[in-house]
Amino acid sequence: MLSASYALLKSLSFFEKEELQNLHITGIELIYFVDTASTQKDISEDTAAPTWKITTQNNESFYINAYGE
């Protein structure tokens, strides 16, 4: 599982590629995430993946899979 510091480094790389500047990271927490965006019906069961949730000063959230690549 990725450490919080490695997840931060990965997010900084993403921010640079997307040319997101002047972002201030205000929080990082380990959560269990279920991606419901790709489903069209109610989910009765699924697998939640450990994910680092990184929050910025304007309350935007970015997610980094804690399992790695």
N, CA, C and O atoms as a GROMACS GRO file, in nm:
protein
  276
    1MET      N    1   0.084  -0.117   0.000
    1MET     CA    2   0.000   0.000   0.000
    1MET      C    3   0.089   0.124   0.000
    1MET      O    4   0.193   0.127   0.066
    2LEU      N    5   0.047   0.224  -0.076
    2LEU     CA    6   0.125   0.348  -0.084
    2LEU      C    7   0.120   0.426   0.047
    2LEU      O    8   0.017   0.431   0.114
    3SER      N    9   0.230   0.487   0.082
    3SER     CA   10   0.233   0.574   0.198
    3SER      C   11   0.167   0.708   0.164
    3SER      O   12   0.152   0.742   0.046
    4ALA      N   13   0.129   0.783   0.265
    4ALA     CA   14   0.067   0.914   0.243
    4ALA      C   15   0.165   1.007   0.171
    4ALA      O   16   0.124   1.084   0.084
    5SER      N   17   0.293   1.001   0.206
    5SER     CA   18   0.391   1.090   0.143
    5SER      C   19   0.407   1.058  -0.005
    5SER      O   20   0.422   1.149  -0.087
    6TYR      N   21   0.404   0.928  -0.042
    6TYR     CA   22   0.415   0.891  -0.182
    6TYR      C   23   0.290   0.936  -0.259
    6TYR      O   24   0.300   0.980  -0.373
    7ALA      N   25   0.174   0.924  -0.198
    7ALA     CA   26   0.050   0.970  -0.261
    7ALA      C   27   0.055   1.120  -0.286
    7ALA      O   28   0.008   1.168  -0.389
    8LEU      N   29   0.112   1.194  -0.192
    8LEU     CA   30   0.128   1.339  -0.212
    8LEU      C   31   0.220   1.369  -0.330
    8LEU      O   32   0.192   1.458  -0.410
    9LEU      N   33   0.329   1.294  -0.341
    9LEU     CA   34   0.420   1.314  -0.454
    9LEU      C   35   0.350   1.284  -0.586
    9LEU      O   36   0.368   1.357  -0.683
   10LYS      N   37   0.271   1.176  -0.591
   10LYS     CA   38   0.196   1.144  -0.712
   10LYS      C   39   0.097   1.254  -0.746
   10LYS      O   40   0.080   1.288  -0.864
   11SER      N   41   0.031   1.310  -0.646
   11SER     CA   42  -0.067   1.416  -0.672
   11SER      C   43   0.003   1.542  -0.723
   11SER      O   44  -0.051   1.610  -0.810
   12LEU      N   45   0.120   1.573  -0.672
   12LEU     CA   46   0.192   1.691  -0.719
   12LEU      C   47   0.231   1.674  -0.865
   12LEU      O   48   0.227   1.771  -0.942
   13SER      N   49   0.269   1.555  -0.903
   13SER     CA   50   0.300   1.527  -1.043
   13SER      C   51   0.176   1.549  -1.130
   13SER      O   52   0.186   1.608  -1.238
   14PHE      N   53   0.062   1.503  -1.085
   14PHE     CA   54  -0.063   1.524  -1.157
   14PHE      C   55  -0.096   1.672  -1.169
   14PHE      O   56  -0.135   1.720  -1.276
   15PHE      N   57  -0.081   1.745  -1.059
   15PHE     CA   58  -0.112   1.889  -1.059
   15PHE      C   59  -0.024   1.962  -1.161
   15PHE      O   60  -0.072   2.052  -1.230
   16GLU      N   61   0.103   1.925  -1.170
   16GLU     CA   62   0.193   1.988  -1.266
   16GLU      C   63   0.152   1.958  -1.409
   16GLU      O   64   0.151   2.048  -1.494
   17LYS      N   65   0.116   1.834  -1.438
   17LYS     CA   66   0.074   1.796  -1.573
   17LYS      C   67  -0.053   1.869  -1.614
   17LYS      O   68  -0.067   1.908  -1.730
   18GLU      N   69  -0.144   1.889  -1.521
   18GLU     CA   70  -0.270   1.956  -1.551
   18GLU      C   71  -0.259   2.108  -1.539
   18GLU      O   72  -0.357   2.180  -1.555
   19GLU      N   73  -0.138   2.154  -1.512
   19GLU     CA   74  -0.110   2.297  -1.495
   19GLU      C   75  -0.199   2.362  -1.389
   19GLU      O   76  -0.245   2.475  -1.405
   20LEU      N   77  -0.222   2.288  -1.282
   20LEU     CA   78  -0.296   2.341  -1.169
   20LEU      C   79  -0.194   2.406  -1.076
   20LEU      O   80  -0.111   2.338  -1.015
   21GLN      N   81  -0.200   2.537  -1.066
   21GLN     CA   82  -0.101   2.609  -0.987
   21GLN      C   83  -0.168   2.675  -0.868
   21GLN      O   84  -0.290   2.693  -0.865
   22ASN      N   85  -0.088   2.710  -0.772
   22ASN     CA   86  -0.132   2.778  -0.651
   22ASN      C   87  -0.233   2.698  -0.571
   22ASN      O   88  -0.319   2.754  -0.503
   23LEU      N   89  -0.222   2.567  -0.580
   23LEU     CA   90  -0.307   2.482  -0.496
   23LEU      C   91  -0.238   2.459  -0.364
   23LEU      O   92  -0.117   2.438  -0.357
   24HIS      N   93  -0.316   2.462  -0.259
   24HIS     CA   94  -0.264   2.434  -0.126
   24HIS      C   95  -0.337   2.311  -0.074
   24HIS      O   96  -0.460   2.309  -0.066
   25ILE      N   97  -0.262   2.210  -0.039
   25ILE     CA   98  -0.322   2.088   0.014
   25ILE      C   99  -0.355   2.111   0.160
   25ILE      O  100  -0.269   2.148   0.241
   26THR      N  101  -0.481   2.089   0.193
   26THR     CA  102  -0.526   2.114   0.331
   26THR      C  103  -0.555   1.986   0.407
   26THR      O  104  -0.572   1.989   0.529
   27GLY      N  105  -0.561   1.872   0.335
   27GLY     CA  106  -0.588   1.749   0.407
   27GLY      C  107  -0.556   1.626   0.323
   27GLY      O  108  -0.561   1.629   0.200
   28ILE      N  109  -0.524   1.519   0.394
   28ILE     CA  110  -0.507   1.389   0.329
   28ILE      C  111  -0.559   1.285   0.427
   28ILE      O  112  -0.526   1.286   0.546
   29GLU      N  113  -0.641   1.194   0.374
   29GLU     CA  114  -0.694   1.090   0.461
   29GLU      C  115  -0.712   0.961   0.381
   29GLU      O  116  -0.738   0.964   0.260
   30LEU      N  117  -0.700   0.850   0.449
   30LEU     CA  118  -0.720   0.720   0.388
   30LEU      C  119  -0.868   0.685   0.398
   30LEU      O  120  -0.925   0.683   0.507
   31ILE      N  121  -0.929   0.657   0.283
   31ILE     CA  122  -1.070   0.621   0.279
   31ILE      C  123  -1.085   0.491   0.200
   31ILE      O  124  -0.988   0.441   0.142
   32TYR      N  125  -1.203   0.437   0.199
   32TYR     CA  126  -1.236   0.322   0.114
   32TYR      C  127  -1.335   0.372   0.011
   32TYR      O  128  -1.445   0.416   0.046
   33PHE      N  129  -1.297   0.364  -0.116
   33PHE     CA  130  -1.369   0.429  -0.224
   33PHE      C  131  -1.433   0.326  -0.316
   33PHE      O  132  -1.370   0.228  -0.356
   34VAL      N  133  -1.560   0.350  -0.348
   34VAL     CA  134  -1.630   0.269  -0.448
   34VAL      C  135  -1.666   0.364  -0.562
   34VAL      O  136  -1.736   0.462  -0.543
   35ASP      N  137  -1.616   0.333  -0.681
   35ASP     CA  138  -1.642   0.417  -0.798
   35ASP      C  139  -1.780   0.385  -0.854
   35ASP      O  140  -1.799   0.282  -0.919
   36THR      N  141  -1.875   0.473  -0.828
   36THR     CA  142  -2.012   0.452  -0.876
   36THR      C  143  -2.039   0.528  -1.005
   36THR      O  144  -2.150   0.519  -1.059
   37ALA      N  145  -1.943   0.602  -1.055
   37ALA     CA  146  -1.963   0.683  -1.175
   37ALA      C  147  -1.985   0.597  -1.299
   37ALA      O  148  -2.053   0.640  -1.393
   38SER      N  149  -1.930   0.479  -1.302
   38SER     CA  150  -1.941   0.396  -1.422
   38SER      C  151  -2.058   0.298  -1.418
   38SER      O  152  -2.076   0.219  -1.510
   39THR      N  153  -2.138   0.303  -1.313
   39THR     CA  154  -2.254   0.213  -1.305
   39THR      C  155  -2.381   0.289  -1.336
   39THR      O  156  -2.391   0.408  -1.309
   40GLN      N  157  -2.478   0.218  -1.391
   40GLN     CA  158  -2.605   0.281  -1.427
   40GLN      C  159  -2.720   0.233  -1.340
   40GLN      O  160  -2.834   0.277  -1.358
   41LYS      N  161  -2.694   0.144  -1.249
   41LYS     CA  162  -2.800   0.094  -1.163
   41LYS      C  163  -2.753   0.092  -1.019
   41LYS      O  164  -2.635   0.112  -0.990
   42ASP      N  165  -2.846   0.068  -0.930
   42ASP     CA  166  -2.812   0.063  -0.788
   42ASP      C  167  -2.716  -0.053  -0.762
   42ASP      O  168  -2.728  -0.160  -0.820
   43ILE      N  169  -2.623  -0.029  -0.674
   43ILE     CA  170  -2.524  -0.130  -0.638
   43ILE      C  171  -2.572  -0.201  -0.512
   43ILE      O  172  -2.600  -0.137  -0.411
   44SER      N  173  -2.579  -0.333  -0.518
   44SER     CA  174  -2.616  -0.408  -0.398
   44SER      C  175  -2.490  -0.453  -0.323
   44SER      O  176  -2.493  -0.471  -0.201
   45GLU      N  177  -2.381  -0.472  -0.398
   45GLU     CA  178  -2.253  -0.503  -0.333
   45GLU      C  179  -2.140  -0.468  -0.428
   45GLU      O  180  -2.157  -0.469  -0.550
   46ASP      N  181  -2.026  -0.437  -0.371
   46ASP     CA  182  -1.909  -0.401  -0.450
   46ASP      C  183  -1.788  -0.409  -0.361
   46ASP      O  184  -1.800  -0.434  -0.241
   47THR      N  185  -1.672  -0.388  -0.417
   47THR     CA  186  -1.548  -0.388  -0.340
   47THR      C  187  -1.496  -0.246  -0.330
   47THR      O  188  -1.482  -0.176  -0.430
   48ALA      N  189  -1.470  -0.204  -0.209
   48ALA     CA  190  -1.414  -0.071  -0.186
   48ALA      C  191  -1.263  -0.080  -0.184
   48ALA      O  192  -1.206  -0.168  -0.118
   49ALA      N  193  -1.199   0.010  -0.255
   49ALA     CA  194  -1.052   0.011  -0.263
   49ALA      C  195  -0.995   0.116  -0.169
   49ALA      O  196  -1.048   0.227  -0.161
   50PRO      N  197  -0.888   0.083  -0.098
   50PRO     CA  198  -0.823   0.185  -0.015
   50PRO      C  199  -0.769   0.296  -0.105
   50PRO      O  200  -0.701   0.270  -0.204
   51THR      N  201  -0.800   0.418  -0.069
   51THR     CA  202  -0.770   0.534  -0.153
   51THR      C  203  -0.731   0.652  -0.066
   51THR      O  204  -0.792   0.676   0.038
   52TRP      N  205  -0.630   0.724  -0.110
   52TRP     CA  206  -0.594   0.849  -0.042
   52TRP      C  207  -0.679   0.962  -0.100
   52TRP      O  208  -0.680   0.983  -0.221
   53LYS      N  209  -0.748   1.032  -0.014
   53LYS     CA  210  -0.828   1.148  -0.055
   53LYS      C  211  -0.747   1.272  -0.018
   53LYS      O  212  -0.717   1.296   0.099
   54ILE      N  213  -0.713   1.352  -0.120
   54ILE     CA  214  -0.634   1.473  -0.100
   54ILE      C  215  -0.726   1.592  -0.125
   54ILE      O  216  -0.787   1.603  -0.232
   55THR      N  217  -0.734   1.680  -0.027
   55THR     CA  218  -0.823   1.795  -0.034
   55THR      C  219  -0.742   1.923  -0.046
   55THR      O  220  -0.637   1.938   0.018
   56THR      N  221  -0.790   2.016  -0.130
   56THR     CA  222  -0.721   2.144  -0.149
   56THR      C  223  -0.796   2.256  -0.078
   56THR      O  224  -0.903   2.235  -0.020
   57GLN      N  225  -0.737   2.375  -0.083
   57GLN     CA  226  -0.792   2.489  -0.011
   57GLN      C  227  -0.932   2.528  -0.056
   57GLN      O  228  -1.006   2.588   0.021
   58ASN      N  229  -0.970   2.495  -0.178
   58ASN     CA  230  -1.104   2.529  -0.226
   58ASN      C  231  -1.198   2.408  -0.221
   58ASN      O  232  -1.296   2.402  -0.296
   59ASN      N  233  -1.166   2.314  -0.134
   59ASN     CA  234  -1.247   2.194  -0.107
   59ASN      C  235  -1.262   2.100  -0.227
   59ASN      O  236  -1.356   2.022  -0.233
   60GLU      N  237  -1.169   2.108  -0.323
   60GLU     CA  238  -1.165   2.009  -0.430
   60GLU      C  239  -1.098   1.884  -0.374
   60GLU      O  240  -1.005   1.892  -0.293
   61SER      N  241  -1.144   1.768  -0.418
   61SER     CA  242  -1.085   1.643  -0.373
   61SER      C  243  -1.027   1.568  -0.493
   61SER      O  244  -1.085   1.564  -0.601
   62PHE      N  245  -0.911   1.510  -0.469
   62PHE     CA  246  -0.843   1.426  -0.567
   62PHE      C  247  -0.817   1.292  -0.500
   62PHE      O  248  -0.789   1.286  -0.380
   63TYR      N  249  -0.826   1.185  -0.577
   63TYR     CA  250  -0.815   1.051  -0.521
   63TYR      C  251  -0.698   0.977  -0.584
   63TYR      O  252  -0.681   0.976  -0.705
   64ILE      N  253  -0.618   0.916  -0.498
   64ILE     CA  254  -0.502   0.836  -0.540
   64ILE      C  255  -0.522   0.694  -0.486
   64ILE      O  256  -0.536   0.674  -0.366
   65ASN      N  257  -0.524   0.597  -0.576
   65ASN     CA  258  -0.539   0.458  -0.535
   65ASN      C  259  -0.424   0.420  -0.441
   65ASN      O  260  -0.307   0.435  -0.478
   66ALA      N  261  -0.455   0.373  -0.323
   66ALA     CA  262  -0.353   0.341  -0.224
   66ALA      C  263  -0.281   0.210  -0.254
   66ALA      O  264  -0.179   0.180  -0.192
   67TYR      N  265  -0.334   0.132  -0.350
   67TYR     CA  266  -0.266   0.009  -0.390
   67TYR      C  267  -0.152   0.037  -0.487
   67TYR      O  268  -0.070  -0.052  -0.514
   68GLY      N  269  -0.146   0.156  -0.540
   68GLY     CA  270  -0.035   0.189  -0.630
   68GLY      C  271  -0.079   0.194  -0.774
   68GLY      O  272  -0.195   0.221  -0.806
   69GLU      N  273   0.016   0.170  -0.860
   69GLU     CA  274  -0.004   0.184  -1.005
   69GLU      C  275  -0.121   0.105  -1.056
   69GLU      O  276  -0.150   0.107  -1.175
   0.00000   0.00000   0.00000
